[in-house]
C-alpha cells in the first residue's frame, strides 16, 4: 500500500506543478486553489508512504515521478522541446528510480 500511495503522491506532484504554472504566480484563483489542494494531498500521501518506506527511497521516487512527469506534461501540453539532451536526462532519472526501487525489498 505504501508504494501505491507513493506513486499517487508523485502523480499529484505533477498535477500541482502544472497547476502552479497555470496559476500565473498564484494570481488566478481556480488553478491556485486546485494547486494547493493537490499539493496537500500529495504531501499527505508521501507522509503515509514514509511510515514504512525509507526516507531516501520515498523522497527520491516522489521527486523523480514529479520531475519526469512535469517534463512529459511540459512537452505534451505546453509545447516544450523534446530534444535529445532533455530526453537523456529524463531517462537517467527513470534509471535511478528503477535502481532505487530494486534496492528496496519492502
Phi and psi restraints in degrees (range 20) as a CNS / XPLOR table:
assign (resid 1 and name C) (resid 2 and name N)
       (resid 2 and name CA) (resid 2 and name C) 1.0 -64.2 20.0 2
assign (resid 2 and name N) (resid 2 and name CA)
       (resid 2 and name C) (resid 3 and name N) 1.0 -41.2 20.0 2
assign (resid 2 and name C) (resid 3 and name N)
       (resid 3 and name CA) (resid 3 and name C) 1.0 -67.3 20.0 2
assign (resid 3 and name N) (resid 3 and name CA)
       (resid 3 and name C) (resid 4 and name N) 1.0 -39.2 20.0 2
assign (resid 3 and name C) (resid 4 and name N)
       (resid 4 and name CA) (resid 4 and name C) 1.0 -62.9 20.0 2
assign (resid 4 and name N) (resid 4 and name CA)
       (resid 4 and name C) (resid 5 and name N) 1.0 -45.1 20.0 2
assign (resid 4 and name C) (resid 5 and name N)
       (resid 5 and name CA) (resid 5 and name C) 1.0 -59.7 20.0 2
assign (resid 5 and name N) (resid 5 and name CA)
       (resid 5 and name C) (resid 6 and name N) 1.0 -40.1 20.0 2
assign (resid 5 and name C) (resid 6 and name N)
       (resid 6 and name CA) (resid 6 and name C) 1.0 -65.6 20.0 2
assign (resid 6 and name N) (resid 6 and name CA)
       (resid 6 and name C) (resid 7 and name N) 1.0 -42.3 20.0 2
assign (resid 6 and name C) (resid 7 and name N)
       (resid 7 and name CA) (resid 7 and name C) 1.0 -65.1 20.0 2
assign (resid 7 and name N) (resid 7 and name CA)
       (resid 7 and name C) (resid 8 and name N) 1.0 -43.7 20.0 2
assign (resid 7 and name C) (resid 8 and name N)
       (resid 8 and name CA) (resid 8 and name C) 1.0 -62.8 20.0 2
assign (resid 8 and name N) (resid 8 and name CA)
       (resid 8 and name C) (resid 9 and name N) 1.0 -40.6 20.0 2
assign (resid 8 and name C) (resid 9 and name N)
       (resid 9 and name CA) (resid 9 and name C) 1.0 -59.8 20.0 2
assign (resid 9 and name N) (resid 9 and name CA)
       (resid 9 and name C) (resid 10 and name N) 1.0 -40.8 20.0 2
assign (resid 9 and name C) (resid 10 and name N)
       (resid 10 and name CA) (resid 10 and name C) 1.0 -65.5 20.0 2
assign (resid 10 and name N) (resid 10 and name CA)
       (resid 10 and name C) (resid 11 and name N) 1.0 -40.7 20.0 2
assign (resid 10 and name C) (resid 11 and name N)
       (resid 11 and name CA) (resid 11 and name C) 1.0 -63.9 20.0 2
assign (resid 11 and name N) (resid 11 and name CA)
       (resid 11 and name C) (resid 12 and name N) 1.0 -41.5 20.0 2
assign (resid 11 and name C) (resid 12 and name N)
       (resid 12 and name CA) (resid 12 and name C) 1.0 -64.9 20.0 2
assign (resid 12 and name N) (resid 12 and name CA)
       (resid 12 and name C) (resid 13 and name N) 1.0 -29.0 20.0 2
assign (resid 12 and name C) (resid 13 and name N)
       (resid 13 and name CA) (resid 13 and name C) 1.0 -63.8 20.0 2
assign (resid 13 and name N) (resid 13 and name CA)
       (resid 13 and name C) (resid 14 and name N) 1.0 -39.7 20.0 2
assign (resid 13 and name C) (resid 14 and name N)
       (resid 14 and name CA) (resid 14 and name C) 1.0 -62.3 20.0 2
assign (resid 14 and name N) (resid 14 and name CA)
       (resid 14 and name C) (resid 15 and name N) 1.0 -43.8 20.0 2
assign (resid 14 and name C) (resid 15 and name N)
       (resid 15 and name CA) (resid 15 and name C) 1.0 -62.0 20.0 2
assign (resid 15 and name N) (resid 15 and name CA)
       (resid 15 and name C) (resid 16 and name N) 1.0 -47.6 20.0 2
assign (resid 15 and name C) (resid 16 and name N)
       (resid 16 and name CA) (resid 16 and name C) 1.0 -69.5 20.0 2
assign (resid 16 and name N) (resid 16 and name CA)
       (resid 16 and name C) (resid 17 and name N) 1.0 -31.2 20.0 2
assign (resid 16 and name C) (resid 17 and name N)
       (resid 17 and name CA) (resid 17 and name C) 1.0 -65.9 20.0 2
assign (resid 17 and name N) (resid 17 and name CA)
       (resid 17 and name C) (resid 18 and name N) 1.0 -42.8 20.0 2
assign (resid 17 and name C) (resid 18 and name N)
       (resid 18 and name CA) (resid 18 and name C) 1.0 -61.5 20.0 2
assign (resid 18 and name N) (resid 18 and name CA)
       (resid 18 and name C) (resid 19 and name N) 1.0 -44.8 20.0 2
assign (resid 18 and name C) (resid 19 and name N)
       (resid 19 and name CA) (resid 19 and name C) 1.0 -66.1 20.0 2
assign (resid 19 and name N) (resid 19 and name CA)
       (resid 19 and name C) (resid 20 and name N) 1.0 -33.0 20.0 2
assign (resid 19 and name C) (resid 20 and name N)
       (resid 20 and name CA) (resid 20 and name C) 1.0 -62.6 20.0 2
assign (resid 20 and name N) (resid 20 and name CA)
       (resid 20 and name C) (resid 21 and name N) 1.0 -41.8 20.0 2
assign (resid 20 and name C) (resid 21 and name N)
       (resid 21 and name CA) (resid 21 and name C) 1.0 -62.5 20.0 2
assign (resid 21 and name N) (resid 21 and name CA)
       (resid 21 and name C) (resid 22 and name N) 1.0 -41.4 20.0 2
assign (resid 21 and name C) (resid 22 and name N)
       (resid 22 and name CA) (resid 22 and name C) 1.0 -70.7 20.0 2
assign (resid 22 and name N) (resid 22 and name CA)
       (resid 22 and name C) (resid 23 and name N) 1.0 -18.9 20.0 2
assign (resid 22 and name C) (resid 23 and name N)
       (resid 23 and name CA) (resid 23 and name C) 1.0 -78.0 20.0 2
assign (resid 23 and name N) (resid 23 and name CA)
       (resid 23 and name C) (resid 24 and name N) 1.0 -11.1 20.0 2
assign (resid 23 and name C) (resid 24 and name N)
       (resid 24 and name CA) (resid 24 and name C) 1.0 52.8 20.0 2
assign (resid 24 and name N) (resid 24 and name CA)
       (resid 24 and name C) (resid 25 and name N) 1.0 58.2 20.0 2
assign (resid 24 and name C) (resid 25 and name N)
       (resid 25 and name CA) (resid 25 and name C) 1.0 70.8 20.0 2
assign (resid 25 and name N) (resid 25 and name CA)
       (resid 25 and name C) (resid 26 and name N) 1.0 34.4 20.0 2
assign (resid 25 and name C) (resid 26 and name N)
       (resid 26 and name CA) (resid 26 and name C) 1.0 62.0 20.0 2
assign (resid 26 and name N) (resid 26 and name CA)
       (resid 26 and name C) (resid 27 and name N) 1.0 34.2 20.0 2
assign (resid 26 and name C) (resid 27 and name N)
       (resid 27 and name CA) (resid 27 and name C) 1.0 -101.3 20.0 2
assign (resid 27 and name N) (resid 27 and name CA)
       (resid 27 and name C) (resid 28 and name N) 1.0 -10.5 20.0 2
assign (resid 27 and name C) (resid 28 and name N)
       (resid 28 and name CA) (resid 28 and name C) 1.0 -110.0 20.0 2
assign (resid 28 and name N) (resid 28 and name CA)
       (resid 28 and name C) (resid 29 and name N) 1.0 123.8 20.0 2
assign (resid 28 and name C) (resid 29 and name N)
       (resid 29 and name CA) (resid 29 and name C) 1.0 -67.5 20.0 2
assign (resid 29 and name N) (resid 29 and name CA)
       (resid 29 and name C) (resid 30 and name N) 1.0 -46.6 20.0 2
assign (resid 29 and name C) (resid 30 and name N)
       (resid 30 and name CA) (resid 30 and name C) 1.0 -65.0 20.0 2
assign (resid 30 and name N) (resid 30 and name CA)
       (resid 30 and name C) (resid 31 and name N) 1.0 -50.9 20.0 2
assign (resid 30 and name C) (resid 31 and name N)
       (resid 31 and name CA) (resid 31 and name C) 1.0 -63.9 20.0 2
assign (resid 31 and name N) (resid 31 and name CA)
       (resid 31 and name C) (resid 32 and name N) 1.0 -31.1 20.0 2
assign (resid 31 and name C) (resid 32 and name N)
       (resid 32 and name CA) (resid 32 and name C) 1.0 -64.5 20.0 2
assign (resid 32 and name N) (resid 32 and name CA)
       (resid 32 and name C) (resid 33 and name N) 1.0 -47.7 20.0 2
assign (resid 32 and name C) (resid 33 and name N)
       (resid 33 and name CA) (resid 33 and name C) 1.0 -64.7 20.0 2
assign (resid 33 and name N) (resid 33 and name CA)
       (resid 33 and name C) (resid 34 and name N) 1.0 -44.7 20.0 2
assign (resid 33 and name C) (resid 34 and name N)
       (resid 34 and name CA) (resid 34 and name C) 1.0 -61.9 20.0 2
assign (resid 34 and name N) (resid 34 and name CA)
       (resid 34 and name C) (resid 35 and name N) 1.0 -38.1 20.0 2
assign (resid 34 and name C) (resid 35 and name N)
       (resid 35 and name CA) (resid 35 and name C) 1.0 -61.2 20.0 2
assign (resid 35 and name N) (resid 35 and name CA)
       (resid 35 and name C) (resid 36 and name N) 1.0 -48.1 20.0 2
assign (resid 35 and name C) (resid 36 and name N)
       (resid 36 and name CA) (resid 36 and name C) 1.0 -64.8 20.0 2
assign (resid 36 and name N) (resid 36 and name CA)
       (resid 36 and name C) (resid 37 and name N) 1.0 -41.1 20.0 2
assign (resid 36 and name C) (resid 37 and name N)
       (resid 37 and name CA) (resid 37 and name C) 1.0 -64.1 20.0 2
assign (resid 37 and name N) (resid 37 and name CA)
       (resid 37 and name C) (resid 38 and name N) 1.0 -46.3 20.0 2
assign (resid 37 and name C) (resid 38 and name N)
       (resid 38 and name CA) (resid 38 and name C) 1.0 -69.8 20.0 2
assign (resid 38 and name N) (resid 38 and name CA)
       (resid 38 and name C) (resid 39 and name N) 1.0 -30.3 20.0 2
assign (resid 38 and name C) (resid 39 and name N)
       (resid 39 and name CA) (resid 39 and name C) 1.0 -64.5 20.0 2
assign (resid 39 and name N) (resid 39 and name CA)
       (resid 39 and name C) (resid 40 and name N) 1.0 -45.6 20.0 2
assign (resid 39 and name C) (resid 40 and name N)
       (resid 40 and name CA) (resid 40 and name C) 1.0 -63.3 20.0 2
assign (resid 40 and name N) (resid 40 and name CA)
       (resid 40 and name C) (resid 41 and name N) 1.0 -43.0 20.0 2
assign (resid 40 and name C) (resid 41 and name N)
       (resid 41 and name CA) (resid 41 and name C) 1.0 -63.4 20.0 2
assign (resid 41 and name N) (resid 41 and name CA)
       (resid 41 and name C) (resid 42 and name N) 1.0 -41.6 20.0 2
assign (resid 41 and name C) (resid 42 and name N)
       (resid 42 and name CA) (resid 42 and name C) 1.0 -62.5 20.0 2
assign (resid 42 and name N) (resid 42 and name CA)
       (resid 42 and name C) (resid 43 and name N) 1.0 -47.1 20.0 2
assign (resid 42 and name C) (resid 43 and name N)
       (resid 43 and name CA) (resid 43 and name C) 1.0 -63.4 20.0 2
assign (resid 43 and name N) (resid 43 and name CA)
       (resid 43 and name C) (resid 44 and name N) 1.0 -39.1 20.0 2
assign (resid 43 and name C) (resid 44 and name N)
       (resid 44 and name CA) (resid 44 and name C) 1.0 -62.8 20.0 2
assign (resid 44 and name N) (resid 44 and name CA)
       (resid 44 and name C) (resid 45 and name N) 1.0 -44.9 20.0 2
assign (resid 44 and name C) (resid 45 and name N)
       (resid 45 and name CA) (resid 45 and name C) 1.0 -67.6 20.0 2
assign (resid 45 and name N) (resid 45 and name CA)
       (resid 45 and name C) (resid 46 and name N) 1.0 -36.7 20.0 2
assign (resid 45 and name C) (resid 46 and name N)
       (resid 46 and name CA) (resid 46 and name C) 1.0 -61.9 20.0 2
assign (resid 46 and name N) (resid 46 and name CA)
       (resid 46 and name C) (resid 47 and name N) 1.0 -44.6 20.0 2
assign (resid 46 and name C) (resid 47 and name N)
       (resid 47 and name CA) (resid 47 and name C) 1.0 -61.7 20.0 2
assign (resid 47 and name N) (resid 47 and name CA)
       (resid 47 and name C) (resid 48 and name N) 1.0 -40.8 20.0 2
assign (resid 47 and name C) (resid 48 and name N)
       (resid 48 and name CA) (resid 48 and name C) 1.0 -61.9 20.0 2
assign (resid 48 and name N) (resid 48 and name CA)
       (resid 48 and name C) (resid 49 and name N) 1.0 -45.5 20.0 2
assign (resid 48 and name C) (resid 49 and name N)
       (resid 49 and name CA) (resid 49 and name C) 1.0 -62.9 20.0 2
assign (resid 49 and name N) (resid 49 and name CA)
       (resid 49 and name C) (resid 50 and name N) 1.0 -35.6 20.0 2
assign (resid 49 and name C) (resid 50 and name N)
       (resid 50 and name CA) (resid 50 and name C) 1.0 -71.0 20.0 2
assign (resid 50 and name N) (resid 50 and name CA)
       (resid 50 and name C) (resid 51 and name N) 1.0 -9.4 20.0 2
assign (resid 50 and name C) (resid 51 and name N)
       (resid 51 and name CA) (resid 51 and name C) 1.0 -61.0 20.0 2
assign (resid 51 and name N) (resid 51 and name CA)
       (resid 51 and name C) (resid 52 and name N) 1.0 -35.3 20.0 2
assign (resid 51 and name C) (resid 52 and name N)
       (resid 52 and name CA) (resid 52 and name C) 1.0 -118.7 20.0 2
assign (resid 52 and name N) (resid 52 and name CA)
       (resid 52 and name C) (resid 53 and name N) 1.0 -22.5 20.0 2
assign (resid 52 and name C) (resid 53 and name N)
       (resid 53 and name CA) (resid 53 and name C) 1.0 -94.1 20.0 2
assign (resid 53 and name N) (resid 53 and name CA)
       (resid 53 and name C) (resid 54 and name N) 1.0 151.8 20.0 2
assign (resid 53 and name C) (resid 54 and name N)
       (resid 54 and name CA) (resid 54 and name C) 1.0 -64.9 20.0 2
assign (resid 54 and name N) (resid 54 and name CA)
       (resid 54 and name C) (resid 55 and name N) 1.0 150.5 20.0 2
assign (resid 54 and name C) (resid 55 and name N)
       (resid 55 and name CA) (resid 55 and name C) 1.0 -55.0 20.0 2
assign (resid 55 and name N) (resid 55 and name CA)
       (resid 55 and name C) (resid 56 and name N) 1.0 -53.0 20.0 2
assign (resid 55 and name C) (resid 56 and name N)
       (resid 56 and name CA) (resid 56 and name C) 1.0 -59.2 20.0 2
assign (resid 56 and name N) (resid 56 and name CA)
       (resid 56 and name C) (resid 57 and name N) 1.0 -47.2 20.0 2
assign (resid 56 and name C) (resid 57 and name N)
       (resid 57 and name CA) (resid 57 and name C) 1.0 -65.6 20.0 2
assign (resid 57 and name N) (resid 57 and name CA)
       (resid 57 and name C) (resid 58 and name N) 1.0 -46.2 20.0 2
assign (resid 57 and name C) (resid 58 and name N)
       (resid 58 and name CA) (resid 58 and name C) 1.0 -59.4 20.0 2
assign (resid 58 and name N) (resid 58 and name CA)
       (resid 58 and name C) (resid 59 and name N) 1.0 -51.6 20.0 2
assign (resid 58 and name C) (resid 59 and name N)
       (resid 59 and name CA) (resid 59 and name C) 1.0 -67.4 20.0 2
assign (resid 59 and name N) (resid 59 and name CA)
       (resid 59 and name C) (resid 60 and name N) 1.0 -40.8 20.0 2
assign (resid 59 and name C) (resid 60 and name N)
       (resid 60 and name CA) (resid 60 and name C) 1.0 -64.3 20.0 2
assign (resid 60 and name N) (resid 60 and name CA)
       (resid 60 and name C) (resid 61 and name N) 1.0 -43.7 20.0 2
assign (resid 60 and name C) (resid 61 and name N)
       (resid 61 and name CA) (resid 61 and name C) 1.0 -69.0 20.0 2
assign (resid 61 and name N) (resid 61 and name CA)
       (resid 61 and name C) (resid 62 and name N) 1.0 -41.3 20.0 2
assign (resid 61 and name C) (resid 62 and name N)
       (resid 62 and name CA) (resid 62 and name C) 1.0 -60.0 20.0 2
assign (resid 62 and name N) (resid 62 and name CA)
       (resid 62 and name C) (resid 63 and name N) 1.0 -49.6 20.0 2
assign (resid 62 and name C) (resid 63 and name N)
       (resid 63 and name CA) (resid 63 and name C) 1.0 -70.1 20.0 2
assign (resid 63 and name N) (resid 63 and name CA)
       (resid 63 and name C) (resid 64 and name N) 1.0 -32.7 20.0 2
assign (resid 63 and name C) (resid 64 and name N)
       (resid 64 and name CA) (resid 64 and name C) 1.0 -65.9 20.0 2
assign (resid 64 and name N) (resid 64 and name CA)
       (resid 64 and name C) (resid 65 and name N) 1.0 -44.9 20.0 2
assign (resid 64 and name C) (resid 65 and name N)
       (resid 65 and name CA) (resid 65 and name C) 1.0 -60.4 20.0 2
assign (resid 65 and name N) (resid 65 and name CA)
       (resid 65 and name C) (resid 66 and name N) 1.0 -42.7 20.0 2
assign (resid 65 and name C) (resid 66 and name N)
       (resid 66 and name CA) (resid 66 and name C) 1.0 -62.8 20.0 2
assign (resid 66 and name N) (resid 66 and name CA)
       (resid 66 and name C) (resid 67 and name N) 1.0 -44.0 20.0 2
assign (resid 66 and name C) (resid 67 and name N)
       (resid 67 and name CA) (resid 67 and name C) 1.0 -66.7 20.0 2
assign (resid 67 and name N) (resid 67 and name CA)
       (resid 67 and name C) (resid 68 and name N) 1.0 -49.7 20.0 2
assign (resid 67 and name C) (resid 68 and name N)
       (resid 68 and name CA) (resid 68 and name C) 1.0 -68.9 20.0 2
assign (resid 68 and name N) (resid 68 and name CA)
       (resid 68 and name C) (resid 69 and name N) 1.0 -39.5 20.0 2
assign (resid 68 and name C) (resid 69 and name N)
       (resid 69 and name CA) (resid 69 and name C) 1.0 -63.4 20.0 2
assign (resid 69 and name N) (resid 69 and name CA)
       (resid 69 and name C) (resid 70 and name N) 1.0 -42.4 20.0 2
assign (resid 69 and name C) (resid 70 and name N)
       (resid 70 and name CA) (resid 70 and name C) 1.0 -66.2 20.0 2
assign (resid 70 and name N) (resid 70 and name CA)
       (resid 70 and name C) (resid 71 and name N) 1.0 -37.2 20.0 2
assign (resid 70 and name C) (resid 71 and name N)
       (resid 71 and name CA) (resid 71 and name C) 1.0 -59.1 20.0 2
assign (resid 71 and name N) (resid 71 and name CA)
       (resid 71 and name C) (resid 72 and name N) 1.0 -48.2 20.0 2
assign (resid 71 and name C) (resid 72 and name N)
       (resid 72 and name CA) (resid 72 and name C) 1.0 -67.5 20.0 2
assign (resid 72 and name N) (resid 72 and name CA)
       (resid 72 and name C) (resid 73 and name N) 1.0 -39.4 20.0 2
assign (resid 72 and name C) (resid 73 and name N)
       (resid 73 and name CA) (resid 73 and name C) 1.0 -63.4 20.0 2
assign (resid 73 and name N) (resid 73 and name CA)
       (resid 73 and name C) (resid 74 and name N) 1.0 -40.3 20.0 2
assign (resid 73 and name C) (resid 74 and name N)
       (resid 74 and name CA) (resid 74 and name C) 1.0 -61.3 20.0 2
assign (resid 74 and name N) (resid 74 and name CA)
       (resid 74 and name C) (resid 75 and name N) 1.0 -40.3 20.0 2
assign (resid 74 and name C) (resid 75 and name N)
       (resid 75 and name CA) (resid 75 and name C) 1.0 -69.2 20.0 2
assign (resid 75 and name N) (resid 75 and name CA)
       (resid 75 and name C) (resid 76 and name N) 1.0 -46.9 20.0 2
assign (resid 75 and name C) (resid 76 and name N)
       (resid 76 and name CA) (resid 76 and name C) 1.0 -70.0 20.0 2
assign (resid 76 and name N) (resid 76 and name CA)
       (resid 76 and name C) (resid 77 and name N) 1.0 -41.3 20.0 2
assign (resid 76 and name C) (resid 77 and name N)
       (resid 77 and name CA) (resid 77 and name C) 1.0 -117.4 20.0 2
assign (resid 77 and name N) (resid 77 and name CA)
       (resid 77 and name C) (resid 78 and name N) 1.0 -9.6 20.0 2
assign (resid 77 and name C) (resid 78 and name N)
       (resid 78 and name CA) (resid 78 and name C) 1.0 -123.3 20.0 2
assign (resid 78 and name N) (resid 78 and name CA)
       (resid 78 and name C) (resid 79 and name N) 1.0 6.4 20.0 2
assign (resid 78 and name C) (resid 79 and name N)
       (resid 79 and name CA) (resid 79 and name C) 1.0 70.1 20.0 2
assign (resid 79 and name N) (resid 79 and name CA)
       (resid 79 and name C) (resid 80 and name N) 1.0 23.0 20.0 2
assign (resid 79 and name C) (resid 80 and name N)
       (resid 80 and name CA) (resid 80 and name C) 1.0 -74.1 20.0 2
assign (resid 80 and name N) (resid 80 and name CA)
       (resid 80 and name C) (resid 81 and name N) 1.0 152.4 20.0 2
assign (resid 80 and name C) (resid 81 and name N)
       (resid 81 and name CA) (resid 81 and name C) 1.0 -70.3 20.0 2
assign (resid 81 and name N) (resid 81 and name CA)
       (resid 81 and name C) (resid 82 and name N) 1.0 148.8 20.0 2
assign (resid 81 and name C) (resid 82 and name N)
       (resid 82 and name CA) (resid 82 and name C) 1.0 -117.2 20.0 2
assign (resid 82 and name N) (resid 82 and name CA)
       (resid 82 and name C) (resid 83 and name N) 1.0 61.2 20.0 2
assign (resid 82 and name C) (resid 83 and name N)
       (resid 83 and name CA) (resid 83 and name C) 1.0 -86.6 20.0 2
assign (resid 83 and name N) (resid 83 and name CA)
       (resid 83 and name C) (resid 84 and name N) 1.0 168.9 20.0 2
assign (resid 83 and name C) (resid 84 and name N)
       (resid 84 and name CA) (resid 84 and name C) 1.0 -58.3 20.0 2
assign (resid 84 and name N) (resid 84 and name CA)
       (resid 84 and name C) (resid 85 and name N) 1.0 -46.5 20.0 2
assign (resid 84 and name C) (resid 85 and name N)
       (resid 85 and name CA) (resid 85 and name C) 1.0 -61.5 20.0 2
assign (resid 85 and name N) (resid 85 and name CA)
       (resid 85 and name C) (resid 86 and name N) 1.0 -38.7 20.0 2
assign (resid 85 and name C) (resid 86 and name N)
       (resid 86 and name CA) (resid 86 and name C) 1.0 -68.5 20.0 2
assign (resid 86 and name N) (resid 86 and name CA)
       (resid 86 and name C) (resid 87 and name N) 1.0 -40.9 20.0 2
assign (resid 86 and name C) (resid 87 and name N)
       (resid 87 and name CA) (resid 87 and name C) 1.0 -65.8 20.0 2
assign (resid 87 and name N) (resid 87 and name CA)
       (resid 87 and name C) (resid 88 and name N) 1.0 -41.4 20.0 2
assign (resid 87 and name C) (resid 88 and name N)
       (resid 88 and name CA) (resid 88 and name C) 1.0 -61.5 20.0 2
assign (resid 88 and name N) (resid 88 and name CA)
       (resid 88 and name C) (resid 89 and name N) 1.0 -41.5 20.0 2
assign (resid 88 and name C) (resid 89 and name N)
       (resid 89 and name CA) (resid 89 and name C) 1.0 -62.4 20.0 2
assign (resid 89 and name N) (resid 89 and name CA)
       (resid 89 and name C) (resid 90 and name N) 1.0 -43.1 20.0 2
assign (resid 89 and name C) (resid 90 and name N)
       (resid 90 and name CA) (resid 90 and name C) 1.0 -64.0 20.0 2
assign (resid 90 and name N) (resid 90 and name CA)
       (resid 90 and name C) (resid 91 and name N) 1.0 -40.2 20.0 2
assign (resid 90 and name C) (resid 91 and name N)
       (resid 91 and name CA) (resid 91 and name C) 1.0 -64.7 20.0 2
assign (resid 91 and name N) (resid 91 and name CA)
       (resid 91 and name C) (resid 92 and name N) 1.0 -35.7 20.0 2
assign (resid 91 and name C) (resid 92 and name N)
       (resid 92 and name CA) (resid 92 and name C) 1.0 -64.4 20.0 2
assign (resid 92 and name N) (resid 92 and name CA)
       (resid 92 and name C) (resid 93 and name N) 1.0 -39.2 20.0 2
assign (resid 92 and name C) (resid 93 and name N)
       (resid 93 and name CA) (resid 93 and name C) 1.0 -64.6 20.0 2
assign (resid 93 and name N) (resid 93 and name CA)
       (resid 93 and name C) (resid 94 and name N) 1.0 -46.1 20.0 2
assign (resid 93 and name C) (resid 94 and name N)
       (resid 94 and name CA) (resid 94 and name C) 1.0 -62.0 20.0 2
assign (resid 94 and name N) (resid 94 and name CA)
       (resid 94 and name C) (resid 95 and name N) 1.0 -38.9 20.0 2
assign (resid 94 and name C) (resid 95 and name N)
       (resid 95 and name CA) (resid 95 and name C) 1.0 -61.3 20.0 2
assign (resid 95 and name N) (resid 95 and name CA)
       (resid 95 and name C) (resid 96 and name N) 1.0 -43.4 20.0 2
assign (resid 95 and name C) (resid 96 and name N)
       (resid 96 and name CA) (resid 96 and name C) 1.0 -63.6 20.0 2
assign (resid 96 and name N) (resid 96 and name CA)
       (resid 96 and name C) (resid 97 and name N) 1.0 -39.4 20.0 2
assign (resid 96 and name C) (resid 97 and name N)
       (resid 97 and name CA) (resid 97 and name C) 1.0 -64.3 20.0 2
assign (resid 97 and name N) (resid 97 and name CA)
       (resid 97 and name C) (resid 98 and name N) 1.0 -43.2 20.0 2
assign (resid 97 and name C) (resid 98 and name N)
       (resid 98 and name CA) (resid 98 and name C) 1.0 -63.0 20.0 2
assign (resid 98 and name N) (resid 98 and name CA)
       (resid 98 and name C) (resid 99 and name N) 1.0 -43.0 20.0 2
assign (resid 98 and name C) (resid 99 and name N)
       (resid 99 and name CA) (resid 99 and name C) 1.0 -64.4 20.0 2
assign (resid 99 and name N) (resid 99 and name CA)
       (resid 99 and name C) (resid 100 and name N) 1.0 -40.5 20.0 2
assign (resid 99 and name C) (resid 100 and name N)
       (resid 100 and name CA) (resid 100 and name C) 1.0 -62.2 20.0 2
assign (resid 100 and name N) (resid 100 and name CA)
       (resid 100 and name C) (resid 101 and name N) 1.0 -44.2 20.0 2
assign (resid 100 and name C) (resid 101 and name N)
       (resid 101 and name CA) (resid 101 and name C) 1.0 -63.5 20.0 2
assign (resid 101 and name N) (resid 101 and name CA)
       (resid 101 and name C) (resid 102 and name N) 1.0 -43.0 20.0 2
assign (resid 101 and name C) (resid 102 and name N)
       (resid 102 and name CA) (resid 102 and name C) 1.0 -65.9 20.0 2
assign (resid 102 and name N) (resid 102 and name CA)
       (resid 102 and name C) (resid 103 and name N) 1.0 -27.0 20.0 2
assign (resid 102 and name C) (resid 103 and name N)
       (resid 103 and name CA) (resid 103 and name C) 1.0 -82.2 20.0 2
assign (resid 103 and name N) (resid 103 and name CA)
       (resid 103 and name C) (resid 104 and name N) 1.0 -6.2 20.0 2
assign (resid 103 and name C) (resid 104 and name N)
       (resid 104 and name CA) (resid 104 and name C) 1.0 -112.1 20.0 2
assign (resid 104 and name N) (resid 104 and name CA)
       (resid 104 and name C) (resid 105 and name N) 1.0 131.4 20.0 2
assign (resid 104 and name C) (resid 105 and name N)
       (resid 105 and name CA) (resid 105 and name C) 1.0 -95.0 20.0 2
assign (resid 105 and name N) (resid 105 and name CA)
       (resid 105 and name C) (resid 106 and name N) 1.0 -4.3 20.0 2
